[in-house]
Amino acid sequence: AMEEVCAKFVSQKISKTRWRPLPAAALHPPDVFATGSWDNEDNRISIWSVGDLGNAGVNGEYQGEPQLLCDIRHNGDVMDMQFLDQERIVVASSTGTVTVFRHHQNNQTLSANHRWEKAHYHVDQDTSCGGAACTGVVCNNPEIVTVGEDGRINLFRADQKDAVRTIDNADSSTLHAVTFLRTTEILTVNSIGQLKIWDLRQQRNEPSQIFSLTGDRVPLHCVDRHPNQQHIVATGGQDGMLSIWDIRQGTIPVSLLNAHEAEMWEVHFHPSNPDHLFTCSEDGSLWHWDTSTDVSEKPSFLHQGGRSTAYFSHNTINQSVISAWLSNDPTKDRMEITNLIPNQTLSVNSLDILGPCLVYGTDAEAIYVNRQLFA
């Protein structure tokens, strides 16, 4: 199955990969993605096209490597990156700065559209070396939430110069990642194994709920919310474990699943078929977790006529599939786990998934695209 995967060597370590979101009515699979780099002399934000579909093989399978459309220098390591809309990308830097870049599709250039200098900082904003890494960013246009090593949470609006809201001492430890639970609520994970919910309507600077890994307080590095069942959350940590949480009940994970042999860097539910989940790790692996209970019932991701893709409406998703993530032992319900990278190399730092397409980036200075994930 590996021949569907196309590799591109880029001579920089890739820290983040993100598909450009598709317009609401789009029938074609995603065709443009962004990458950010880290640990290089000169870090860059780059926009790629997945290549010329004119090169399709006999059966319509994709050939040809990703093409660089444009790139721009980025100050500091790219710690996180999210598309705000079709044209703008919000980038979190190890310097503590948050930048909105605009991709000009008419002439294929990138420009810095807006910058919040030292959105995250140690001690005070004025000391020259005071920047603290901005570790995570999440967007719900026009709102942007950032978290950092300084335990601070910022709420920005794309069109406003100053933060709409800052929770200065949100956490006494490093915040590693953030996601929206609903429009007014966010969820953060930290370096002592805690998951916290924050209600942005509340003026008080305390979380509305705190959840915690029991025992060793293993740092949590990544979090994702189930796209349809907003109470189901997945997190990944320094020990490579995958934790599934039901935030309606209890304060500990519903299930802990043995996963990678080293840090888990990202976890993503498939946005339109969330019985599929993907994780990547420092150990050089990328796992596809499939909880669809009966293979024959799987909704098809088929390319109709080899071109368009069937996206799901919420009601076509089988209810039993959803509860599979919450059963005490998800493996009983027939969970298939596949490592999509059989020959493990260096760390797989980032992955993104949209429709039938997967993109991931590694410390081996390569980006990989698989456009027939469910073939």
MIZAKE-819484 format. One record per residue (C-alpha): residue number from 1; x, y, z. Coordinates in steps of 0.25 Angstrom, whole numbers. Each point is the difference from the previous one (the first is absolute). Layout:
N
<site i="NUM" c1="X" c2="Y" c3="Z"/>
...
This chain:
375
<site i="1" c1="0" c2="0" c3="0"/>
<site i="2" c1="12" c2="9" c3="1"/>
<site i="3" c1="0" c2="4" c3="-14"/>
<site i="4" c1="-11" c2="10" c3="2"/>
<site i="5" c1="9" c2="8" c3="9"/>
<site i="6" c1="8" c2="11" c3="-6"/>
<site i="7" c1="13" c2="5" c3="6"/>
<site i="8" c1="6" c2="14" c3="-1"/>
<site i="9" c1="14" c2="3" c3="6"/>
<site i="10" c1="0" c2="14" c3="4"/>
<site i="11" c1="14" c2="2" c3="7"/>
<site i="12" c1="-7" c2="5" c3="13"/>
<site i="13" c1="-6" c2="-7" c3="12"/>
<site i="14" c1="-15" c2="1" c3="-1"/>
<site i="15" c1="-7" c2="4" c3="13"/>
<site i="16" c1="-14" c2="2" c3="-6"/>
<site i="17" c1="-9" c2="-4" c3="-12"/>
<site i="18" c1="-14" c2="5" c3="-2"/>
<site i="19" c1="-10" c2="-2" c3="-12"/>
<site i="20" c1="-6" c2="13" c3="-5"/>
<site i="21" c1="-15" c2="-2" c3="4"/>
<site i="22" c1="-9" c2="-2" c3="-12"/>
<site i="23" c1="-11" c2="10" c3="-3"/>
<site i="24" c1="-14" c2="-5" c3="5"/>
<site i="25" c1="-5" c2="-6" c3="-13"/>
<site i="26" c1="13" c2="-6" c3="-6"/>
<site i="27" c1="-1" c2="-14" c3="-5"/>
<site i="28" c1="15" c2="-2" c3="-3"/>
<site i="29" c1="9" c2="-5" c3="10"/>
<site i="30" c1="10" c2="10" c3="7"/>
<site i="31" c1="11" c2="5" c3="-10"/>
<site i="32" c1="8" c2="10" c3="8"/>
<site i="33" c1="7" c2="-1" c3="13"/>
<site i="34" c1="10" c2="8" c3="9"/>
<site i="35" c1="12" c2="-4" c3="8"/>
<site i="36" c1="8" c2="7" c3="10"/>
<site i="37" c1="15" c2="-4" c3="4"/>
<site i="38" c1="8" c2="0" c3="13"/>
<site i="39" c1="14" c2="-2" c3="5"/>
<site i="40" c1="6" c2="6" c3="-13"/>
<site i="41" c1="9" c2="13" c3="-2"/>
<site i="42" c1="-11" c2="6" c3="-8"/>
<site i="43" c1="-14" c2="-5" c3="3"/>
<site i="44" c1="-11" c2="1" c3="-11"/>
<site i="45" c1="-15" c2="0" c3="-2"/>
<site i="46" c1="-3" c2="-7" c3="-13"/>
<site i="47" c1="-12" c2="-2" c3="-9"/>
<site i="48" c1="-1" c2="-13" c3="-8"/>
<site i="49" c1="-9" c2="-5" c3="-11"/>
<site i="50" c1="-1" c2="-15" c3="0"/>
<site i="51" c1="4" c2="0" c3="-15"/>
<site i="52" c1="-6" c2="-1" c3="-14"/>
<site i="53" c1="-12" c2="-9" c3="-1"/>
<site i="54" c1="3" c2="0" c3="-15"/>
<site i="55" c1="11" c2="-10" c3="5"/>
<site i="56" c1="-11" c2="-10" c3="4"/>
<site i="57" c1="3" c2="-14" c3="-3"/>
<site i="58" c1="-8" c2="-10" c3="-7"/>
<site i="59" c1="-10" c2="-2" c3="11"/>
<site i="60" c1="-1" c2="14" c3="4"/>
<site i="61" c1="11" c2="-2" c3="11"/>
<site i="62" c1="8" c2="12" c3="3"/>
<site i="63" c1="14" c2="1" c3="-4"/>
<site i="64" c1="11" c2="11" c3="1"/>
<site i="65" c1="5" c2="7" c3="13"/>
<site i="66" c1="-5" c2="12" c3="7"/>
<site i="67" c1="4" c2="13" c3="-7"/>
<site i="68" c1="4" c2="13" c3="8"/>
<site i="69" c1="-9" c2="11" c3="-3"/>
<site i="70" c1="7" c2="11" c3="9"/>
<site i="71" c1="7" c2="1" c3="14"/>
<site i="72" c1="4" c2="11" c3="9"/>
<site i="73" c1="10" c2="1" c3="12"/>
<site i="74" c1="-5" c2="-2" c3="14"/>
<site i="75" c1="7" c2="5" c3="12"/>
<site i="76" c1="2" c2="-12" c3="10"/>
<site i="77" c1="-5" c2="-14" c3="0"/>
<site i="78" c1="-14" c2="-2" c3="-5"/>
<site i="79" c1="-7" c2="-6" c3="12"/>
<site i="80" c1="-14" c2="-1" c3="-5"/>
<site i="81" c1="-8" c2="4" c3="-12"/>
<site i="82" c1="-14" c2="1" c3="-4"/>
<site i="83" c1="-8" c2="6" c3="-12"/>
<site i="84" c1="-9" c2="11" c3="4"/>
<site i="85" c1="-7" c2="-1" c3="-14"/>
<site i="86" c1="3" c2="-3" c3="-14"/>
<site i="87" c1="11" c2="11" c3="-1"/>
<site i="88" c1="5" c2="2" c3="14"/>
<site i="89" c1="9" c2="-8" c3="9"/>
<site i="90" c1="3" c2="2" c3="15"/>
<site i="91" c1="14" c2="-4" c3="4"/>
<site i="92" c1="5" c2="-2" c3="14"/>
<site i="93" c1="15" c2="3" c3="2"/>
<site i="94" c1="10" c2="-5" c3="11"/>
<site i="95" c1="3" c2="15" c3="1"/>
<site i="96" c1="-14" c2="2" c3="6"/>
<site i="97" c1="-5" c2="8" c3="-12"/>
<site i="98" c1="-13" c2="-4" c3="-7"/>
<site i="99" c1="-1" c2="4" c3="-15"/>
<site i="100" c1="-11" c2="0" c3="-10"/>
<site i="101" c1="6" c2="-3" c3="-14"/>
<site i="102" c1="-9" c2="2" c3="-12"/>
<site i="103" c1="2" c2="-9" c3="-13"/>
<site i="104" c1="-3" c2="9" c3="-12"/>
<site i="105" c1="-5" c2="-10" c3="-10"/>
<site i="106" c1="0" c2="9" c3="-12"/>
<site i="107" c1="15" c2="1" c3="0"/>
<site i="108" c1="4" c2="-11" c3="9"/>
<site i="109" c1="7" c2="8" c3="11"/>
<site i="110" c1="-1" c2="0" c3="15"/>
<site i="111" c1="0" c2="13" c3="9"/>
<site i="112" c1="0" c2="3" c3="15"/>
<site i="113" c1="-14" c2="5" c3="2"/>
<site i="114" c1="0" c2="3" c3="15"/>
<site i="115" c1="9" c2="-3" c3="11"/>
<site i="116" c1="-2" c2="0" c3="15"/>
<site i="117" c1="14" c2="1" c3="5"/>
<site i="118" c1="4" c2="-8" c3="13"/>
<site i="119" c1="-15" c2="-4" c3="2"/>
<site i="120" c1="7" c2="-10" c3="10"/>
<site i="121" c1="12" c2="5" c3="9"/>
<site i="122" c1="7" c2="-3" c3="13"/>
<site i="123" c1="1" c2="11" c3="10"/>
<site i="124" c1="-4" c2="12" c3="-8"/>
<site i="125" c1="-3" c2="3" c3="-15"/>
<site i="126" c1="12" c2="11" c3="0"/>
<site i="127" c1="12" c2="-9" c3="3"/>
<site i="128" c1="7" c2="-3" c3="-13"/>
<site i="129" c1="2" c2="-15" c3="3"/>
<site i="130" c1="-14" c2="-1" c3="7"/>
<site i="131" c1="-7" c2="-8" c3="-11"/>
<site i="132" c1="-7" c2="-13" c3="4"/>
<site i="133" c1="-3" c2="-10" c3="-10"/>
<site i="134" c1="-14" c2="1" c3="-6"/>
<site i="135" c1="-3" c2="-15" c3="0"/>
<site i="136" c1="-14" c2="-1" c3="-5"/>
<site i="137" c1="-11" c2="7" c3="-8"/>
<site i="138" c1="-14" c2="-3" c3="-4"/>
<site i="139" c1="-9" c2="9" c3="-9"/>
<site i="140" c1="-15" c2="2" c3="-2"/>
<site i="141" c1="0" c2="11" c3="-9"/>
<site i="142" c1="1" c2="12" c3="4"/>
<site i="143" c1="4" c2="-5" c3="13"/>
<site i="144" c1="14" c2="-6" c3="3"/>
<site i="145" c1="4" c2="-6" c3="13"/>
<site i="146" c1="15" c2="-2" c3="4"/>
<site i="147" c1="7" c2="-7" c3="11"/>
<site i="148" c1="15" c2="0" c3="5"/>
<site i="149" c1="11" c2="-5" c3="8"/>
<site i="150" c1="-3" c2="12" c3="9"/>
<site i="151" c1="-14" c2="-6" c3="4"/>
<site i="152" c1="-7" c2="11" c3="-6"/>
<site i="153" c1="-13" c2="0" c3="-9"/>
<site i="154" c1="-2" c2="11" c3="-10"/>
<site i="155" c1="-13" c2="2" c3="-8"/>
<site i="156" c1="2" c2="8" c3="-13"/>
<site i="157" c1="-9" c2="5" c3="-11"/>
<site i="158" c1="6" c2="0" c3="-14"/>
<site i="159" c1="-3" c2="14" c3="-2"/>
<site i="160" c1="4" c2="6" c3="13"/>
<site i="161" c1="13" c2="5" c3="5"/>
<site i="162" c1="-1" c2="-4" c3="14"/>
<site i="163" c1="-4" c2="-12" c3="7"/>
<site i="164" c1="-15" c2="-1" c3="3"/>
<site i="165" c1="3" c2="-7" c3="13"/>
<site i="166" c1="13" c2="-6" c3="7"/>
<site i="167" c1="0" c2="-10" c3="12"/>
<site i="168" c1="13" c2="3" c3="5"/>
<site i="169" c1="3" c2="-11" c3="10"/>
<site i="170" c1="-10" c2="-10" c3="-6"/>
<site i="171" c1="10" c2="-11" c3="3"/>
<site i="172" c1="12" c2="-1" c3="9"/>
<site i="173" c1="6" c2="-10" c3="-10"/>
<site i="174" c1="3" c2="0" c3="-15"/>
<site i="175" c1="-13" c2="-1" c3="-8"/>
<site i="176" c1="3" c2="-9" c3="-12"/>
<site i="177" c1="-13" c2="1" c3="-8"/>
<site i="178" c1="-14" c2="6" c3="-1"/>
<site i="179" c1="-12" c2="-4" c3="-8"/>
<site i="180" c1="-15" c2="6" c3="0"/>
<site i="181" c1="-10" c2="-8" c3="7"/>
<site i="182" c1="-11" c2="9" c3="-5"/>
<site i="183" c1="0" c2="15" c3="-5"/>
<site i="184" c1="1" c2="5" c3="14"/>
<site i="185" c1="8" c2="-11" c3="7"/>
<site i="186" c1="15" c2="-5" c3="-2"/>
<site i="187" c1="7" c2="-12" c3="5"/>
<site i="188" c1="15" c2="1" c3="4"/>
<site i="189" c1="10" c2="-11" c3="3"/>
<site i="190" c1="13" c2="2" c3="9"/>
<site i="191" c1="13" c2="-5" c3="4"/>
<site i="192" c1="-5" c2="-7" c3="13"/>
<site i="193" c1="-11" c2="-9" c3="-7"/>
<site i="194" c1="-12" c2="9" c3="2"/>
<site i="195" c1="-11" c2="4" c3="-10"/>
<site i="196" c1="-7" c2="13" c3="4"/>
<site i="197" c1="-13" c2="6" c3="-6"/>
<site i="198" c1="-1" c2="15" c3="-1"/>
<site i="199" c1="-13" c2="7" c3="-2"/>
<site i="200" c1="4" c2="13" c3="-7"/>
<site i="201" c1="-14" c2="7" c3="4"/>
<site i="202" c1="4" c2="-1" c3="14"/>
<site i="203" c1="9" c2="12" c3="5"/>
<site i="204" c1="7" c2="-8" c3="11"/>
<site i="205" c1="13" c2="-6" c3="-4"/>
<site i="206" c1="-2" c2="-14" c3="5"/>
<site i="207" c1="-3" c2="-12" c3="-8"/>
<site i="208" c1="-15" c2="-5" c3="1"/>
<site i="209" c1="5" c2="-15" c3="1"/>
<site i="210" c1="13" c2="-7" c3="2"/>
<site i="211" c1="3" c2="-14" c3="-4"/>
<site i="212" c1="12" c2="-8" c3="3"/>
<site i="213" c1="8" c2="-12" c3="-3"/>
<site i="214" c1="2" c2="-8" c3="12"/>
<site i="215" c1="13" c2="-4" c3="6"/>
<site i="216" c1="12" c2="5" c3="-7"/>
<site i="217" c1="-3" c2="14" c3="-5"/>
<site i="218" c1="5" c2="-3" c3="-15"/>
<site i="219" c1="0" c2="13" c3="-8"/>
<site i="220" c1="-11" c2="0" c3="-11"/>
<site i="221" c1="5" c2="6" c3="-13"/>
<site i="222" c1="-12" c2="-1" c3="-9"/>
<site i="223" c1="-16" c2="0" c3="0"/>
<site i="224" c1="-11" c2="-1" c3="-10"/>
<site i="225" c1="-15" c2="0" c3="2"/>
<site i="226" c1="-9" c2="-10" c3="-7"/>
<site i="227" c1="-7" c2="9" c3="-11"/>
<site i="228" c1="-14" c2="-5" c3="3"/>
<site i="229" c1="0" c2="-4" c3="14"/>
<site i="230" c1="5" c2="12" c3="7"/>
<site i="231" c1="2" c2="-7" c3="14"/>
<site i="232" c1="10" c2="-10" c3="-6"/>
<site i="233" c1="14" c2="4" c3="0"/>
<site i="234" c1="13" c2="-7" c3="-3"/>
<site i="235" c1="14" c2="4" c3="5"/>
<site i="236" c1="14" c2="-5" c3="-2"/>
<site i="237" c1="12" c2="1" c3="10"/>
<site i="238" c1="15" c2="-1" c3="2"/>
<site i="239" c1="-2" c2="-15" c3="3"/>
<site i="240" c1="-6" c2="-2" c3="-14"/>
<site i="241" c1="-13" c2="-4" c3="6"/>
<site i="242" c1="-14" c2="3" c3="-6"/>
<site i="243" c1="-10" c2="5" c3="10"/>
<site i="244" c1="-15" c2="1" c3="-3"/>
<site i="245" c1="-8" c2="9" c3="9"/>
<site i="246" c1="-15" c2="2" c3="2"/>
<site i="247" c1="-1" c2="14" c3="6"/>
<site i="248" c1="-14" c2="-3" c3="5"/>
<site i="249" c1="4" c2="-9" c3="10"/>
<site i="250" c1="11" c2="-2" c3="10"/>
<site i="251" c1="13" c2="7" c3="0"/>
<site i="252" c1="9" c2="-11" c3="-6"/>
<site i="253" c1="1" c2="-6" c3="-14"/>
<site i="254" c1="-10" c2="-11" c3="-4"/>
<site i="255" c1="11" c2="-8" c3="-7"/>
<site i="256" c1="15" c2="0" c3="-1"/>
<site i="257" c1="5" c2="-7" c3="-12"/>
<site i="258" c1="15" c2="-4" c3="-1"/>
<site i="259" c1="5" c2="7" c3="-13"/>
<site i="260" c1="13" c2="5" c3="-3"/>
<site i="261" c1="14" c2="-3" c3="6"/>
<site i="262" c1="3" c2="15" c3="1"/>
<site i="263" c1="-7" c2="13" c3="1"/>
<site i="264" c1="-13" c2="2" c3="-8"/>
<site i="265" c1="1" c2="13" c3="-7"/>
<site i="266" c1="-14" c2="1" c3="-7"/>
<site i="267" c1="-13" c2="-7" c3="1"/>
<site i="268" c1="-12" c2="2" c3="-10"/>
<site i="269" c1="-13" c2="-5" c3="-2"/>
<site i="270" c1="-4" c2="-1" c3="-14"/>
<site i="271" c1="-9" c2="12" c3="-2"/>
<site i="272" c1="-11" c2="-6" c3="-8"/>
<site i="273" c1="1" c2="-15" c3="5"/>
<site i="274" c1="5" c2="1" c3="14"/>
<site i="275" c1="0" c2="-15" c3="2"/>
<site i="276" c1="14" c2="1" c3="-6"/>
<site i="277" c1="11" c2="7" c3="8"/>
<site i="278" c1="14" c2="3" c3="-3"/>
<site i="279" c1="12" c2="2" c3="9"/>
<site i="280" c1="15" c2="2" c3="-2"/>
<site i="281" c1="12" c2="-1" c3="8"/>
<site i="282" c1="15" c2="3" c3="3"/>
<site i="283" c1="2" c2="-15" c3="-2"/>
<site i="284" c1="-2" c2="2" c3="-15"/>
<site i="285" c1="-14" c2="-6" c3="-1"/>
<site i="286" c1="-13" c2="5" c3="-5"/>
<site i="287" c1="-12" c2="-9" c3="5"/>
<site i="288" c1="-14" c2="-1" c3="-6"/>
<site i="289" c1="-10" c2="-4" c3="10"/>
<site i="290" c1="-13" c2="-6" c3="-6"/>
<site i="291" c1="-12" c2="-3" c3="10"/>
<site i="292" c1="-10" c2="-2" c3="-11"/>
<site i="293" c1="-6" c2="-13" c3="6"/>
<site i="294" c1="-4" c2="-7" c3="-13"/>
<site i="295" c1="8" c2="2" c3="-12"/>
<site i="296" c1="-12" c2="-3" c3="-9"/>
<site i="297" c1="-7" c2="12" c3="6"/>
<site i="298" c1="11" c2="10" c3="-3"/>
<site i="299" c1="-5" c2="12" c3="-7"/>
<site i="300" c1="7" c2="1" c3="-13"/>
<site i="301" c1="11" c2="11" c3="-2"/>
<site i="302" c1="-1" c2="-3" c3="-15"/>
<site i="303" c1="4" c2="9" c3="-10"/>
<site i="304" c1="-12" c2="0" c3="-9"/>
<site i="305" c1="5" c2="0" c3="-14"/>
<site i="306" c1="14" c2="0" c3="5"/>
<site i="307" c1="-2" c2="15" c3="3"/>
<site i="308" c1="-9" c2="5" c3="11"/>
<site i="309" c1="-1" c2="-5" c3="14"/>
<site i="310" c1="-12" c2="-4" c3="9"/>
<site i="311" c1="0" c2="8" c3="12"/>
<site i="312" c1="-9" c2="-4" c3="11"/>
<site i="313" c1="-12" c2="8" c3="7"/>
<site i="314" c1="-1" c2="-3" c3="15"/>
<site i="315" c1="-11" c2="-9" c3="-1"/>
<site i="316" c1="6" c2="-11" c3="-9"/>
<site i="317" c1="10" c2="-3" c3="11"/>
<site i="318" c1="-3" c2="-12" c3="7"/>
<site i="319" c1="-3" c2="2" c3="15"/>
<site i="320" c1="6" c2="-13" c3="4"/>
<site i="321" c1="13" c2="5" c3="-6"/>
<site i="322" c1="0" c2="12" c3="9"/>
<site i="323" c1="-2" c2="-7" c3="12"/>
<site i="324" c1="12" c2="-9" c3="-3"/>
<site i="325" c1="10" c2="11" c3="4"/>
<site i="326" c1="-7" c2="0" c3="14"/>
<site i="327" c1="-1" c2="-15" c3="3"/>
<site i="328" c1="9" c2="-4" c3="11"/>
<site i="329" c1="8" c2="-9" c3="-9"/>
<site i="330" c1="-1" c2="6" c3="-14"/>
<site i="331" c1="9" c2="-11" c3="-5"/>
<site i="332" c1="-11" c2="-10" c3="3"/>
<site i="333" c1="-9" c2="7" c3="-10"/>
<site i="334" c1="10" c2="-4" c3="-10"/>
<site i="335" c1="9" c2="12" c3="-2"/>
<site i="336" c1="10" c2="-2" c3="-11"/>
<site i="337" c1="13" c2="8" c3="1"/>
<site i="338" c1="10" c2="1" c3="-12"/>
<site i="339" c1="13" c2="7" c3="0"/>
<site i="340" c1="0" c2="8" c3="-13"/>
<site i="341" c1="15" c2="1" c3="0"/>
<site i="342" c1="6" c2="-14" c3="1"/>
<site i="343" c1="15" c2="4" c3="-1"/>
<site i="344" c1="1" c2="9" c3="12"/>
<site i="345" c1="10" c2="12" c3="-1"/>
<site i="346" c1="1" c2="13" c3="7"/>
<site i="347" c1="-11" c2="7" c3="8"/>
<site i="348" c1="-14" c2="2" c3="-7"/>
<site i="349" c1="-3" c2="14" c3="5"/>
<site i="350" c1="-13" c2="3" c3="-6"/>
<site i="351" c1="-12" c2="-6" c3="-8"/>
<site i="352" c1="-13" c2="5" c3="-6"/>
<site i="353" c1="-11" c2="-7" c3="-6"/>
<site i="354" c1="-11" c2="5" c3="-9"/>
<site i="355" c1="-10" c2="-9" c3="-9"/>
<site i="356" c1="9" c2="-11" c3="-6"/>
<site i="357" c1="13" c2="8" c3="2"/>
<site i="358" c1="11" c2="-1" c3="11"/>
<site i="359" c1="12" c2="9" c3="0"/>
<site i="360" c1="11" c2="-2" c3="11"/>
<site i="361" c1="14" c2="6" c3="2"/>
<site i="362" c1="12" c2="-5" c3="7"/>
<site i="363" c1="14" c2="3" c3="6"/>
<site i="364" c1="6" c2="-7" c3="-12"/>
<site i="365" c1="-3" c2="12" c3="-8"/>
<site i="366" c1="-11" c2="-5" c3="-8"/>
<site i="367" c1="-15" c2="2" c3="-2"/>
<site i="368" c1="-9" c2="-12" c3="-5"/>
<site i="369" c1="-14" c2="0" c3="-6"/>
<site i="370" c1="-9" c2="-11" c3="-1"/>
<site i="371" c1="-13" c2="3" c3="-8"/>
<site i="372" c1="-6" c2="-14" c3="0"/>
<site i="373" c1="0" c2="-2" c3="15"/>
<site i="374" c1="-13" c2="-9" c3="-1"/>
<site i="375" c1="3" c2="-7" c3="-13"/>
